[in-house]
């Protein structure tokens, strides 16, 4: 059974690779045909694929950090004097 990190990694790899291949094809089409605007769209798609992959890695790292950090300890209030609780600020 796959854990959630592997699912995110596989989805990121699939979507990133499809976007990267599409960007490379658009870029090459723009270079061959000489259309500068199409070259820009291809470069944008390639950069978008890289950013998509980096965001997926960030989500995986964030999830692992949240899972592995200590959740803290329960803090009981201090004894009260004269009906007031002592609170540190």
Protein Blocks (a to p, Z undefined) as FASTA:
>chain_A
ZZfklmmmmmmmmmmmmmmmmmmmmmmmmmmnopaklmmmmmmmmmmmmmmmmmmmmmmm
mmmmmmmpcebjaddddddeehiacddZZ
